[in-house]
Amino acid sequence: MTFLGNILWIIFGGLESCLSWLLAGLLCCLTIIGIPFGMQCFKIAQLSLFPFGKEVIRNGGAVSFLANILWLIVGIPLALFHLIWGVLLCITIIGIPFGLQFFKLAGLSLCPLGAEIL
């Protein structure tokens, strides 16, 4: 079921989500200070391409909290993107599992540092 969910996910907006994370990662990697943020974007891009069967665990501390405050500049537009897709997909019963995955990514968009993807 995970394989089928991931294939359908790519059709219902997962590819666009992955591309937006890759673009954010490339923009973050333009500066030396942004490289850690960009590397996290690349990890989340992989998650946003195949989210079914994966879980996000938050392990952050004080440093992650401070870095997430800096991250909000990039994170708010990505979170809005995921929220809009989630709401649009939750309109139908068939789209609810996909919308819930977008909501998971929206939460991760706001605070990605200190989160571990399993």
Helices and strands as residue ranges (DSSP letters): H 2-9, I 10-14, H 15-28, H 35-49, E 56-58, H 62-90, H 96-110, E 115-117
